[in-house]
Amino acid sequence: MMLATASRAAARAATRSLSTSATAPALKNPGVLKIGLIPADGIGGEVIPAARDAILALGSALPKTEFVTLDAGFEYFTRHGEALPDETVHALQQECDGALFGAVSSPSNKVAGYSSPIVALRKALDLYANIRPVLAVPKDPNEKPSVDLVVVRENTECLYVKQETLTFGPDGREARATRLITERASRRIGLKAFEIALARPRKHLTIIHKSNVLSVTDGLFRDTVKAIPSQHDKYADVTVAHQIVDSAVYRLFREPEIYDVMVAPNLYGDILSDAAAALVGSLGVVPSVNAGDTFVMGEPVHGSAPDIAGQNKANPIAAIRSAALMLRYMGFSDGADRIDAAVDAVVRDGSVLTPDLGGRSGTNEVAAEILKRI
């Protein structure tokens, strides 16, 4: 029995692992961990302070920690005419070791002069991988989670290059968008996905594509990622599958247990990870990091939720878990484990939860309960 329990504990630890090809970045100022905080829009201003407090609660488990609050977002754009000031990018590049981004309220209709600051930050900092673990918390800590997968999303290309045109033709207005897939970007996101799969117990990777229709673009993505094991012997133990994206969504809801690590172009990864959040109760519990080779930025998967902003209703768990994920990526796994264990305990207890999880507690109450358990 003790061996079985130890085995399950080891599996849970591996579930939390975030192995990458990059070495944990060195601190810019030795002995000081400096984190940029970008609350941005809506509930970002409520959940990012909770994530900051979770980091501070780790105390001596981390180097001396400093925070700098930085501007970005649609609300900032409406006041200043720009969504991402140069000062924010400069501070992240020159002063910060990592960052936490809250949420952005990008309008669904075109607004002259506005462009999404999170998309711009990913490009400016070369954060080419969006890594989104989706993990259920079973009531029994020794029970196998019903959902335990990671979506690895290419972060810089696909339709998100935002090259769109509107022209007039014989049938009226014609809108076109450029979809960019390159071998370089496909290879490096593939390598990131293989590294993550290699560190997990199942060592299984599913390549998501739509090459039955988009044979050139998705075909390039699929073939580039699929070829990686033949170029790198270290991935020989990783089992590789590939699946059409619409079939993957169907099977994700029907049998989520078949997935371990999924790697996808930008748009598919965005949709799949949000859909997967429904399997674990709420977007409010799913974290992510935007990762490059020298920098990492945590970002809760949820949006800015303007309908509940300022009402103490937002779930802080995704932001707090994103802080843990950022720390894990930076090499501070012990501190990340403490944060994740505290969140797990609060979710299992069930008495202090926000409304999206069926509870009656507010943002501040949930954050305080997690801090007590760190």
Secondary structure, DSSP 8 states (H G I E B T S, - for coil): -HHHHHHHHHHHHHHH----SS-----SBTTEEEEEEEEESTTHHHHHHHHHHHHHTTGGGSSEEEEEE---SHHHHHHHS-SS-HHHHHHHHHT-SEEEEEE----SS--TT---HHHHHHHHTT--EEEEEEE---SSTTS--S-EEEEEEE-S-BGGG--EEEEEETTEEEEEE--B--HHHHHHHHHHHHHHHHHSSS-EEEEEE-TTT-TTHHHHHHHHHHTHHHH-GGGTTSEEEEEEHHHHHHHHHH-GGG-SEEEE-HHHHHHHHHHHHGGGT-GGG---EEE-SS-EEE--SS---TTTTTTT-S--HHHHHHHHHHHHHTT-HHHHHHHHHHHHHHHHH-SS--GGGT----HHHHHHHHHHH-
